[in-house]
Amino acid sequence: MARAVWSGVLTFGLVTVPVQLFSATDSHTIHFHQLQRGTSDRVRNKRVNERTGDEVSLEEIVKGYETGEGEYVIVEPEELDDIAPGRSRSIDVSGFVDLKDVRPVFFDKTYYLGPKGEEYGKVYALLHDALAKEDKAGIATFVMRNHEYLVAVKAEAGILTLHTLHWADEVRDPRKEIAALPARRKTSERELSMARQLIDTLSMDWKPEEWHDTFQEKVAALLKAKQEGREVEKTSPPPKSTNVVDLMEALQASVEHARSPKASTEKATALGAGRKTRSKSGSGKKRTSSTQAPKKSDLKDLTKAELYRRATDADVQGRSSMNRHELINALTRTRAPHKARAA
């Protein structure tokens, strides 16, 4: 079982329920040590005086806020401790807001909120059900690890979740940050219609479990290849940007490509393995399935990541340990479903 990172009470109105906070996400980043080239010697960071070059112990280090060139306001560690908020034991909900009013840019990190004991399950379930019915989130502040957080408490699939939020002055204005952001421009009805057709054709069901971090897989494959003395395959270059003059041509070609039987499995590759597109009423398209295996000529220009996603779609066994050549051979021997359009 996971260990709680915080425990206290959740309060809304005159109702209080003891709760515990658990991390909702994990990182699968591969971590490296720094070594001196040509050796196995670890490289360590030391705190040194930039003027003398002498190493400085932690006890001799204070914080300095620069007020001018070479001028600082010195702050002792205990001075920060004196003004830091104490360890809070309460998440006090100030009010409830509509979820649609909280823009995604405000969300930071997610935690699970659980009742501290079975005896508090009824109150916990009551708040969950009420939030779910009203489609609202409770806005609160609380203190954890000497930091104050603005949070939103939501009901999600039978559990209460707590999302830390950015403060309003932490969210940047995109118009001030992005110099190349275009002014509002009117698009033609033809361009808009074609773009909407493309979105409609590529619509799919959201299945997050079918997406995976291909870069971390490439890093793991790189490490394994170097351990075994094998050559590492480089990734494909990024696609060229679309010229504004060719926009309609690119949109038209994209729609036709997405609808063609030959590109159906390529569309699944681009969007992620095993993703189903939603058929729209009145589209005039009839979906049928086929079990024809792809040819090597259809696969030779795909990257290893694209081949892997297609192998996932075809449920190829042992695909995680295959190189690019082995994936191509496995796919040509596998009958993989794809969608075709009736004439």
MARPA-141851 format. One record per atom (N, C-alpha, C, O): x, y, z. Coordinates in pm, whole numbers, plus 32768, in hexadecimal, padded with zeros to 4 digits. Example, Ala and Ser with C-alpha at 12.3 -4.5 7.8 and 13.67 -1.06 7.14 Angstrom:
85277DC7830C 84CE7E3E830C 85287EB6830C 85907EB4834E 85057F1F82C4 85577F9682CA 850A80038313 853D80728324 
! end
This chain:
80537F888000 800080008000 8057807D8000 80C48080803A 802480E67FBE 806E81637FB7 807081A9803E 801681958091 80D581F98054 80E1824380D0 80A782CF80BE 80C38311805A 805682FC811D 801883808115 808483EC811E 80E183E1816E 8076845580CC 80D584C480D0 80A48533812B 80EF8590814A 8027852B8156 7FED858F81AF 7F6F855481ED 7F2A850481AD 7F51857A8266 7ED4855082A6 7E9C85C382F7 7EE78613832F 7E1785CB82FC 7DD586378344 7D4086298335 7D0C85BA8330 7CFA8699832D 7C688694831E 7C3E86EA82A7 7C7B87508288 7BD586BD8265 7B96870881F9 7B1587438231 7AC086FB8264 7B0987C78227 7A97880B8264 7A49885881FB 7A8288A381AC 79C5884481F9 796D889581A5 78F188B781F7 78A7885E8222 78DC8939820C 787289638266 7893893682F4 7902894D8325 783388F58334 784988C083BB 7868882C83BA 786D87EC8423 787E87F48341 789A87658332 793087518326 7973879682DA 796486F28372 79F486D68373 7A0A86408364 79C685EF83A5 7A69861A830E 7A8C858E82FC 7B24857E82FD 7B6785C182AF 7B5C85298352 7BEC850F8352 7C1684CA82CF 7BD7846A82A3 7C7F84FD8292 7CAB84C98210 7D4384B8820D 7D8C84EC8262 7D6F846E81A9 7DFD845E818C 7E14847E80F8 7DBD846880A5 7E8A84B180DA 7EAD84DA8053 7F16847B801A 7F7B845E805B 7EFD844B7FA1 7F5983ED7F5F 7F7D84227ED4 7F29845D7E90 7FF9840D7EAA 802284357E23 7FD383E47DBD 7FC4836A7DCB 7FA284287D56 7F5083E57CF1 7FA083BC7C77 7F72836A7C27 801783F27C67 806783D47BF0 80F383A97C17 812083BF7C87 8136836B7BB7 81BF833D7BCC 821083607B50 81D783767AE5 829183667B5D 82EA83867AED 8339830A7AC6 836D82C37B1B 834182F17A42 839282807A14 840E82B179C9 8443826B7972 8439832A79EB 84B1836279AD 852C830F79D1 853E82E87A44 858182F3796E 85FE82AB7985 8666831079B5 867F83757973 86A382F47A27 870283517A63 879383277A45 87B382B07A42 87E783897A2D 887483727A0D 88CD83B17A78 88A784137AB9 894483777A89 89AD83B77AD8 8A0B84007A79 8A1583DC7A04 8A4F84657AAA 8AB484AA7A5B 8B3C846A7A73 8B6684577AE6 8B8284487A04 8C0684097A0C 8C6A845B79BB 8C4384A1795D 8CE9845379DE 8D508491798C 8D67843B7911 8D7583C1791C 8D69847C789B 8D788432781E 8DF683DC7820 8E61840A7846 8DE7835D77F5 8E59830277EF 8E7282B87871 8ECE82667879 8E2182D578D9 8E338292795A 8DAA8266798E 8D4382827951 8DAC82227A00 8D3182027A48 8D2982537AC9 8CE5822D7B28 8D6F82C37ACB 8D7683187B41 8CFE83757B47 8CE283BF7AE8 8CB583727BB8 8C4283CA7BCA 8C70845B7BD8 8CD984787C12 8C2084B57BA2 8C3785457BAF 8BD9857A7C1B 8B6085657C14 8C0F85BD7C7E 8BC085F27CEE 8BBC868A7CE9 8C1C86CB7CBF 8B4D86C07D14 8B4287517D20 8B68877C7DAD 8B41873E7E0F 8BB587E77DB5 8BDE881C7E36 8BB588AE7E3F 8BAF88F57DDB 8B9B88DB7EB9 8B7D89687ED2 8C0189B07EEC 8C4489967F4F 8C248A0A7E91 8CA48A507E9F 8C8F8AE77E9B 8C308B187E5F 8CE88B2D7EDB 8CEB8BBE7ED6 8D228BE57E4D 8D938BC47E2B 8CD08C2E7DFD 8CFB8C4C7D75 8D758CA87D6F 8DB98CAC7D09 8D908CF17DDB 8E048D4B7DDC 8E838D017E04 8EEB8D127DC5 8E7A8CAD7E6E 8EF28C6A7EA0 8F038BDD7E68 8F728BA97E65 8E948B9E7E3D 8E9B8B147E0F 8E968AAF7E7F 8E9C8A377E66 8E8B8ADE7EFC 8E888A847F6F 8DFB8A497F80 8D978A8C7F66 8DF689CA7FAD 8D75898B7FC7 8D3A89C78047 8D8189E380A7 8CB389D98045 8C6E8A1780B5 8C0D89B280F2 8BC1897180A9 8C1089A38175 8BB6894681B9 8B2A898081C0 8B1789F981B6 8AC7892881D2 8A3C895381D8 8A2389B6824A 89D18A11823E 8A6B89A282BA 8A5889F8832D 8A818A898311 8A558AE58356 8AD68A9D82AD 8B088B22828D 8ABB8B65821D 8ADF8BD281F1 8A508B2481ED 8A058B59817B 89868BA181AB 89378B6981F8 89748C1C817C 88F98C688197 88BB8C8C8111 88F98C7B80A8 88408CBE8113 87FC8CE58099 880C8D7B8084 880B8DC980E3 881A8DA28005 88288E2F7FE5 87CE8E577F72 87CD8E167F0A 87818EC27F85 872A8EF77F1C 876D8F717EE0 87868FD47F26 878B8F6A7E5D 87D78FD77E1E 877E90517E08 871590477DCA 87A990C37E3A 876091427E2B 87A4919F7DC9 876A92037D9F 881D91807DA6 886991D17D47 88E991857D27 88FE91177D5A 893C91BE7CD3 89B691797CAB 8A1391697D23 8A4C91CA7D56 8A2290EC7D4F 8A7A90D07DC0 8A3F90EF7E47 8A8490E37EAC 89BF91187E4D 898091397ECC 891190D47EE9 88C190B47E91 890C90A37F66 88AE903A7F8A 886C9057800F 88A890968067 87F09028801E 87B0902280A0 87C88F9580D4 879E8F348095 880A8F888145 882F8F05817B 87BE8ED081D4 878B8F17822A 87998E5381BD 872F8E12820B 87658D918245 87948D3A81FC 875E8D8382CA 87898D0A830E 871C8C9E82FF 86A68CC182F7 87408C1D82FA 86DD8BB182EC 86708BB78355 85FB8BA08336 86938BD583D3 862F8BD7843E 85CC8C4A842F 855D8C448464 85F58CB583E6 85998D2483CF 85278CFA8373 84B58D258384 85458CA78312 84DC8C7282BA 84838C128307 84098C1082F3 84BF8BC2835F 846F8B6583B0 840C8BAF8409 839D8B7E8422 84358C25843A 83DF8C718495 83608CA48451 82F88CB28491 83688CC083CD 82F38CF78388 82AB8C908333 82408CAC82FD 82E58C178326 82A48BAF82D6 82258B81831A 82218B798395 81BB8B6082CC 81408B2E830A 81598AA8834D 81A58A56831B 811A8A9583BD 812B8A188406 80EF89A383BB 80A789B68358 810B892B83E8 80D588B383A7 803F88AF83B9 800C88998428 7FF788C5834B 7F6688CC8352 7F2A8841835C 7F5D87E28321 7EBF883783A7 7E7887B883B5 7DEB87C1837C 7D98876A8395 7DD0882A832E 7D48883D82FF 7D45886E826E 7D9288C78248 7CEC8833821F 7CCC88648199 7C4288A281A3 7BDD885C81A5 7C3E892681A9 7BC0896E81BE 7B87899A8138 7BBE89F280F6 7B18895D8110 7AD889818092 7A908A0780A4 7A378A1480F8 7AB88A6A8053 7A7C8AEF805D 79FB8AFA800D 79A28B488030 79F08AAC7FA2 797A8AB27F4D 79868A4E7EDC 79EA8A087ED0 791E8A477E8A 791989E57E1C 79048A2E7D98 78B48A8A7D8E 794D8A037D32 79468A427CAE 792689D97C45 793E89627C59 78F18A077BD3 78D989AC7B62 795F89807B29 79B989D27B17 796D88FF7B0C 79EB88CB7AD8 7A14890E7A56 7A8A89247A3D 79B1892E7A02 79D1896A7980 7A0E89F5798E 7A4A8A287930 79FF8A337A03 7A358AB87A17 7AC98AB77A3D 7B0B8B1F7A3A 7AFE8A427A60 7B8D8A397A84 7BDB8A0E7A09 7BD2899B79DF 7C258A6A79CF 7C6F8A4D7954 7CE089E87970 7D1E89EC79DA 7CFA898D7910 7D6189267924 7DEA895C7948 7E368918798C 7E0B89D6791C 7E8F8A0D7937 7EA78A2179CC 7F1A8A2879F7 7E3C8A2A7A1C 7E4B8A3E7AAC 7E7189BD7AF5 7EAA89C37B62 7E5389497ABC 7E6E88CB7B01 7F0388AA7B01 7F4788BC7A9C 7F34887B7B73 7FC3885B7B81 7FD687C67B9D 7FF487797B41 7FC7879C7C1B 7FE087107C41 7F6286D57C80 7F13871B7CC0 7F5186517C6C 7EDA860D7C9C 7EFA85AD7D0E 7F5F85667D0A 7EA385AC7D73 7EAE854F7DE4 7E2785097DF7 7DBE853D7DD0 7E2C84947E34 7DB2844F7E5D 7D9684717EEF 7DF184757F43 7D17848B7F0C 7CEC84A17F95 7C9F84267FC4 7C3D83FE7F84 7CC983E98032 7C8483758067 7C5A838B80F6 7C9D83D5813E 7BEC834E8122 7BC3835C81AF 7C2B831B8209 7C6982B781E3 7C3F8352827F 7CA7831F82D9 7C80829B831B 7CD582588355 7C0382788313 7BD581F9834B 7B4D81D78313 7B07822D82DF 7B268156831F 7AA6812A82E9 7A318172832B 79C8818482ED 7A42819B83A7 79D481DD83EF 79B0826583B4 7947829C83D2 7A09829D835E 79EF831E8320 79BE830F8290 79B283728248 79A382968266 797D827B81DC 78FB82BE81B3 78EE82EA8141 789882C78210 781682FE81ED 7820839381CA 77E883C08166 786783DF821D 7876846F8204 78C784858184 78A884DC8133 793084358172 7984843C80FB 792F8423807D 7938846F801C 78DE83B88080 788A8395800D 782184007FF2 77FE841A7F7F 77EF843E805C 778B84A8804D 77C4851D7FFF 7784854F7FA2 783D854A8023 787B85B97FDD 789985927F4D 788385E27EF1 78CB85197F37 78E884EA7EB0 786A84EE7E59 786C85247DEB 77FE84B47E8A 778384AB7E3B 774885347E1E 7716854D7DB1 774E858E7E82 771886157E6E 776886617E05 772E86A47DB0 77ED86587E0A 7842869A7DA7 782A86617D1B 782486AC7CB9 781B85DC7D12 7804859C7C91 777E85C67C55 777585E07BDE 771685CD7CA9 769185F47C7A 768F86857C49 765086A57BE4 76D486DD7C93 76D3876B7C72 773C87917C0A 773A88007BD5 779987347BED 7807874E7B90 785687CA7BBA 787388227B69 787887CD7C3A 78C2883F7C71 794188107CB7 795287997CD3 7999886F7CD2 7A1588537D1B 7A1B88B17D93 79F789267D8A 7A4A887C7E04 7A5D88CE7E7B 7AE489137E76 7B4A88D27E60 7AE689977E89 7B6289E47E86 7B9089FD7F14 7B438A2C7F68 7C0E89DC7F30 7C4289E67FB8 7CD58A0B7FB6 7D158A0B7F4D 7D0A8A2A802A 7D9A8A3C803C 7DC589E380B1 7D7889CB810E 7E4089B380A9 7E7889688119 7F0F896F8112 7F48899880AD 7F4F8946817E 7FE1894F8188 801C88C3818E 7FEF886F81DC 808288AB813C 80CA882C813D 815E88498126 8183889080C9 81B18811817B 824388238172 826988B7816D 82BC88E1811D 822B890481C5 8249899381D4 822B89E58157 82668A4F8143 81D089B38103 81A389FF808F 810A8A048090 80C889A280AF 80D58A79806E 80448A858066 80178A6A7FD6 80548A9A7F77 7FAC8A1C7FC8 7F7A89F47F44 7EE98A1D7F33 7E998A167F90 7EC98A497EBA 7E3F8A5B7E90 7E1789D97E4B 7E5F89A97DF4 7DA4899F7E72 7D80891B7E3F 7CED89157E16 7C9B89657E41 7CD088B37DC1 7C4788937D9A 7C2C88027DC0 7C7A87AA7D9D 7BBF87E97E06 7B9887627E2E 7B2687347DD2 7ABD87757DCB 7B3B86C57D8B 7ADC86957D28 7AB386057D46 7AF985BD7D8D 7A4085DE7D0E 7A1485537D15 7A3385117C8F 7A08853F7C26 7A7F84A37C95 7AA6845E7C1A 7AA083C77C30 7AF1838F7C7B 7A4183867BED 7A3982F37BE9 7A3F82B47C74 7A8C82577C8B 79ED82E67CD0 79E282A87D53 7A4782D57DBA 7A4A829F7E28 7A9983387D98 7AFD83677DF8 7B0783FF7DEF 7AED84397D86 7B2C843D7E5C 7B4684CD7E5B 7BD684E57E33 7C3284A47E64 7BEA85447DD9 7C7185697DAF 7C8C85F97DD6 7C31864C7DD7 7D0886157DF6 7D33869C7E17 7D9986C97DB0 7DFF86877D9C 7D7D87387D6F 7DD6876D7D08 7E1287F07D39 7DC8884F7D55 7E9687F67D43 7ED388767D64 7EC788D17CEA 7ED788A57C78 7EAC89507D05 7E9689B27C9B 7F028A1E7C9E 7F3A8A3D7D07 7F1F8A547C29 7F788AC87C24 7F2B8B437C55 7EB38B507C3D 7F728B9A7C9A 7F378C1B7CBF 7F258C6D7C40 7F6D8C5A7BDE 7EC48CC97C42 7EA38D157BC9 7F1B8D5F7B90 7F2B8D667B16 7F728D977BE8 7FE48DE37BB5 80558D8A7B84 80BC8DBD7B56 80458D057B8D 80A88CA87B57 80898C807AC7 80DF8C497A82 800F8C9A7A9A 7FE78C747A12 800A8CE579B3 7FDE8D5679C4 805A8CC5794F 808A8D2B78F2 80228D4A7886 7FD18CF57860 80268DC57854 7FCF8DF077E8 80108DC67763 807D8DF77743 7FD08D6D7716 80108D3D769A 802B8DAE7637 808B8DA675EA 7FD88E167637 7FEC8E8575DA 806D8ED275F8 80A88F10759F 80978ECD7675 81138F11769A 818C8EB6768C 81FC8EE6767E 81768E32768F 81E58DD37690 820C8DA47604 82808D8475EC 81AB8DA175A7 81C58D677522 81C38DD774BA 81598E0A7496 823A8DFB748B 82458E6B742D 82038E4B73A6 81CA8EA27366 820C8DCC737C 81DB8DA672F7 81478D7F72F7 81158D4F7291 81018D937367 80758D6E736C 80268DC6730C 802B8E417318 7FDD8D8C72AD 7F988DDF724A 7F1F8E257284 7EE28DF872E5 7EFD8E967248 7E838EDC726D 7E0C8E8A723B 7E1A8E3371E5 7D978EA87271 7D1F8E5F724A 7D078E7171B5 7CF78EE27186 7D068E037169 7CF58E0A70D8 7C7A8DBB70B0 7C5D8D5270E8 7C318DEE704F 7BB88DAB701E 7BE08D3F6FBB 7C2A8D596F5C 7BAF8CC66FD2 7BCA8C586F77 7B548C496F17 7AE38C6B6F38 7B718C146EA2 7B068C006E40 7AAF8B8B6E6A 7ADC8B316EB1 7A318B8C6E3F 79D58B206E60 7A078A9B6E28 79F48A336E67 7A478A9F6DB3 7A798A246D75 7AEA89E86DC7 7AEF896F6DDC 7B468A3D6DF4 7BB48A0C6E47 7B8289D56ECA 7BAE896B6EF8 7B248A1D6F09 7AED89F26F88 7AA3896D6F7A 7AB189156FCE 7A5589606F0F 7A0A88E46EF7 7A69886F6EE3 7A5088026F17 7AD688856E99 7B3688196E7F 7B7F87F26F00 7B97877C6F19 7BA288556F51 7BE688396FD0 7B8A87EB702E 7BB787907073 7B09880F7031 7AA987C77084 7A9687387053 7A8586DC70A4 7A9887246FD0 7A8F869C6F99 7B0586486FC6 7AF585D26FE8 7B7B86856FC6 7BF3863C6FF0 7BE986157083 7C0985A570A8 7BBC867370D7 7BAA86557166 7B4485E77179 7B57858D71CB 7AD485ED712B 7A6B85887135 7AA084FF710E 7A81849B714E 7AF084FA70A2 7B25847B7071 7B86843E70D5 7B8D83C470E2 7BD28493711C 7C368461717A 7C02845B7209 7C5084447266 7B7F846E721C 7B47846672A4 7B5483D972DB 7B4983777290 7B6C83CE735C 7B84834B739A 7B56834E7429 7B3783B8745F 7B5382DA7467 7B3382CF74F5 7BB282E87547 7C1F82BD7521 7BA3832E75B7 7C16834A760F 7C3082D17666 7BE182AF76BD 7CA1828F764C 7CCC821B7699 7D5D823176C5 7DBA82067680 7D7082737736 7DF8829A775F 7E5682247773 7ECF82327764 7E1F81AE7794 7E76813A77AA 7EBA810C772B 7F1A80BF7730 7E8B813976B8 7EC6810F763A 7F37816A760C 7F77815075A6 7F5081D37657 7FBF822D7637 803482107694 802081F3770A 80AB82167661 812181FB76B3 81938257768C 8194828F761E 81F2826676E5 826282C176D3 82C982817677 831F823576A5 82C0829E75F6 831A825E7595 83AA828E75A6 840782457586 83BD830975D8 8446833975E8 848F82E97653 850382C47641 844A82CE76C5 848A827E772D 84A781F176FB 850B81B57721 844F81BC76A5 84698138766A 84E4813E7610 853380DF760C 84F481AD75C7 856A81BC7571 85E981C875C5 8652819375A0 85DF820F7637 8653821B768F 867A819176C5 86F0816E76C9 8614814276F0 862F80BA7722 866A806376B4 86C5801576CE 863680717639 866B802475C8 86FA804E75A8 874E7FFB7585 871780D175B5 879E8103759E 87FF80C57602 886B809875DD 87D880C27683 882E808876EA 88467FF476D1 88B77FC376DE 87DB7FAB76AC 87E97F1C7692 88437F027619 88977EA8761C 88317F5275AE 88827F417536 89167F5C7553 896D7F147522 89317FC475A2 89BD7FE375C1 89FA7F79761A 8A727F5C760F 89AA7F3E7674 89DB7ED076C7 8A027E577672 8A647E12768E 89B27E407609 89C97DCB75B3 8A257DEA753E 8A417D9274EC 8A557E667535 8AB27E8B74CA 8A707E997442 8AB37E9173DC 89EB7EAF7441 89A57EBC73C1 899B7F4F7398 89A77FAA73EB 89847F637316 89757FEB72E1 88EC80207304 88897FD67304 88E580A17321 886880E0734A 882A812772D2 886C8173728C 87A8810B72BB 87628149724B 873381D57270 86F781E972DA 875082357219 872882BF7233 869682D4720D 8660829071B6 86578335724F 85CB83517234 85BC839F71B2 861C83DA7181 8543839F717A 852883E570FD 8522847C7116 84FD84A67184 854684CD70B3 853D855F70C4 84AC858B70CD 845485467099 849285FD710E 8407862D711A 83D086557091 841E86797039 834A8650707D 831086766FFD 831E870C6FE5 8328875A7044 832087326F65 832B87BF6F42 82A688066F5E 823B87CA6F56 82AF88876F80 823688D46F9D 81E788EC6F1E 821F88EE6EB1 816388FF6F2E 810A89156EBC 811089A66E8E 80FF8A016EDF 812889BA6E0C 81278A3F6DD3 80978A726DCD 803C8A276DAA 80848AF26DEF 7FFD8B2A6DEF 7FBD8B1E6D66 7F448B076D5C 800C8B2D6CFC 7FD88B246C74 7FA08A9A6C58 7F3F8A8B6C0E 7FDE8A346C94 7FB689AA6C7B 7F5589756CE5 7F4188FC6CED 7F1989CD6D36 7EC789A16DA6 7E50894D6D79 7E3A88E16DAF 7E03897D6D16 7D8E89326CE8 7DB788AC6CAC 7D7688466CC1 7E2488AE6C61 7E5488326C24 7E7D87CE6C91 7E6387566C85 7EBE88016CFA 7EE987A96D67 7E7287726DB3 7E7186FC6DD8 7E0C87C66DCC 7D9487986E11 7D4C872E6DC0 7D2486C66DF5 7D3B87496D3C 7CF586E96CE6 7D3F86646CE2 7D0185FA6CEB 7DC4866A6CD4 7E1385EF6CCF 7E0C85A46D54 7E0A85296D56 7E0785EE6DC3 7DFF85AF6E47 7D7C85646E58 7D7A84F36E8B 7D0D85A26E2E 7C8A85616E39 7C8484E46DE3 7C57847B6E10 7CB484F06D66 7CB2847C6D0B 7D0C840D6D3E 7CEA83976D35 7D7F84336D75 7DDD83D06DAA 7DA183876E22 7DAE830E6E2F 7D5E83D46E7B 7D2483986EF3 7CB0833B6ED2 7C9782DA6F1A 7C6983576E65 7BF683066E3F 7C1A828D6DEB 7BCA82316DDE 7C93828C6DAF 7CB8821F6D53 7CD3819F6D9F 7D0781A36E0F 7CB0812A6D63 7CC880A96DA6 7D5B80936DC4 7D7D805B6E2D 7DB480BE6D6A 7E4380A56D7E 7E7880F26DF6 7ED480C56E3A 7E3D81686E10 7E6F81BC6E7C 7E2C81A46F00 7E4F81E26F65 7DCB814A6F02 7D7E81386F7D 7DD5810B6FF1 7DC6813D7061 7E3080AC6FD7 7E8780807043 7EF180E87063 7F2080F170D4 7F1881386FFD 7F7781A47016 7F37820E706F 7F7A824A70C3 7EB48224705C 7E6E828370B2 7E6E82517141 7E81829F719F 7E5881D07152 7E5B819771D9 7EE581A67216 7EF381BC728E 7F4D819971C1 7FD581A971F1 7FED82377220 8026824D728B 7FC2829871D1 7FD9832471F3 7F8F834D7271 7FBF83A072BD 7F1B83137286 7ECB833A72F9 7EE282E27372 7EBB830673E1 7F21826E735E 7F36821273CD 7EF4818E73AF 7E8981897372 7F34812273DA 7F03809E73B9 7E7E808173F9 7E6280AB746A 7E2A803773B0 7DAD800673E6 7D43806E73FC 7CE580567449 7D4D80E473BB 7CEB814D73D2 7C7E81447369 7C9C813C72F2 7C0281467393 7B91813C7338 7B5F81C87316 7B52821D736F 7B4381E07294 7B06825F726E 7A708252727C 7A3681E87263 7A3482C272A4 79A382C172B6 795F82DC7232 7980833E71EF 79018288720B 78B6829E7191 784A830471AC 780983037215 7836835D714E 77D583C7715C 775A83A77109 776683767099 76E183C27140 766683A770F8 765D84047081 767F847A7089 762E83CC7010 761C841C6F98 769C84316F4B 769C84806EEC 770A83EE6F6F 778984036F2A 778D83BA6EA6 77DE83DB6E4F 773683566E94 7733830C6E17 77A282A86E0C 77B782706DA0 77EB828D6E79 785B822F6E75 783581B16EBE 77FD81B66F2B 785281426E82 783A80C26EC3 78BF80816EE2 7911806C6E89 78D480626F60 795380286F8B 794E7F906F81 78EF7F516FB0 79B37F566F46 79BE7EC56F41 7A487E9F6F6F 7AA37EF26F6C 7A5A7E256F99 7ADD7DFC6FCC 7B1E7D9A6F6C 7ADA7D546F20 7BA37D966F70 7BF17D3B6F1E 7C617D016F71 7C857D3B6FD8 7C977C926F48 7D037C546F94 7D7F7C426F3E 7DD27BEA6F5B 7D8E7C936ED6 7E027C886E7E 7E7F7CBD6EC4 7E7E7D2C6EFA 7EEA7C6E6EC2 7F677C996F01 7FAB7D016EAB 7FA27CFA6E30 7FF07D646EE8 80357DCA6E99 80AE7D916E51 80E67D2B6E79 80D67DD66DE6 814E7DAF6D9B 81C67DFA6DD1 81B97E646E0F 823D7DC16DB7 82B77E046DE6 82C67E8D6DA9 82FA7EE96DE9 82997E9E6D2B 82A37F1F6CE9 82517F8A6D2D 827080006D26 81E47F5E6D71 818F7FBE6DBA 81CC7FE76E3F 81A3804A6E7B 822F7F9A6E6F 82667FB06EF4 82F27FEC6EF4 831F80206F5A 83367FE46E82 83C680056E81 83E480976EA3 845280B56ED2 838380F26E8D 839C817F6EA9 836F81AB6F34 837F82206F59 8336814E6F81 830781707007 837A816E706B 83DA8122705B 837281C370D1 83D681C1713A 83BF81497195 83578108718F 8421812D71EB 841280BC7246 839E80D472A7 8356807672CA 838C815372D2 831D8171732D 8296815672EC 823A8122732B 828B817B726B 820E81617222 81F880CC720E 8188809B7219 8264808371F1 82597FF271E3 82307FB27266 81E17F537268 82657FE772D4 82427FAF7357 81AE7FC47376 816B7F6973A8 817B803D7357 80ED80557370 80967FFA731A 802E7FCA7347 80C17FE3729D 80747F897247 807C7EF9727C 801B7EAE7275 80F17ED372B0 80FF7E4D72EA 80A67E3E7366 80707DD37380 80987EAC73B3 803D7EAA7426 7FAD7E9673F8 7F627E4A7434 7F887EDB738C 7F027ECE7354 7EE77E3E7327 7E787E0B7334 7F4F7DFE72F0 7F407D7572BE 7F5C7D0C732A 7F557C94730E 7F7B7D3973A5 7F967CDF7415 80097C7F73F5 80007C07740F 80757CB573BC 80EB7C64739D 81337C427420 81587C9B746C 81467BC27439 81877B9774B4 821E7BB174AF 825D7B9C7447 82567BDE751F 82E77BF67527 83157C7474E1 838C7C8574C9 82B77CCE74C0 82DA7D457472 83387DA474BB 83857DEC747C 83317DA57541 83817E06758C 84177DEE757F 84667E4A7593 843E7D74755D 84CD7D567550 84FB7D4F74BF 856F7D2E74A5 84A47D6E7460 84C57D6573D1 85087DE4739F 84EA7E5273CE 85637DD2733E 85997E4672FB 85407E687283 84DB7E25726D 85647ECD7237 850F7EFB71CA 84F87E8F7161 84887E7C7134 85617E48713A 85577DDF70D4 84FD7D6E7104 84AE7D3870B6 850A7D4A7183 84B77CDD71BA 84247D0671C2 83CC7CB371AE 840A7D8671E0 83807DB671E4 833F7DAE715A 82CC7D85714E 838A7DD570F3 83547DCE706A 83337D3E7045 82C87D23700E 838E7CE27062 83767C557042 82FD7C1E708E 82AD7BD37057 82F17C44710D 82817C14715E 81FD7C49712A 81997C017128 81FB7CC87100 817F7D0470CF 81527CC97049 80DB7CBB7031 81B17CA66FF4 818C7C6B6F73 81567BDD6F83 81177BA86F27 816F7BA06FF8 813A7B197011 80B87B1E7062 807B7AB6707C 808F7B977089 801B7BA470E1 7FA67BDE7095 7FB57C3F704B 7F337BA370A8 7EB87BDA706B 7E847C4570C9 7E527C277136 7E8F7CC3709E 7E677D3370F3 7DE97D7470BC 7DE17D8B7043 7D877D917111 7D0B7DCF70E0 7D217E5D70B2 7D717EA670EC 7CDA7E847049 7CD87F0E7021 7C517F2F6FEA 7C027ED56FCE 7C347FB06FD8 7BB07FDC6FAE 7BB180056F1C 7C0F80456EEC 7B497FE06ED7 7B3E80046E4C 7ABB804A6E35 7A5D803B6E84 7AB380966DC8 7A3A80DD6DA8 79F380996D35 7A2F807B6CCE 797280816D48 7926803F6CDE 7913809F6C6A 790081176C7E 791780686BF1 790980BC6B7B 787B80F36B73 785B813D6B16 
! end
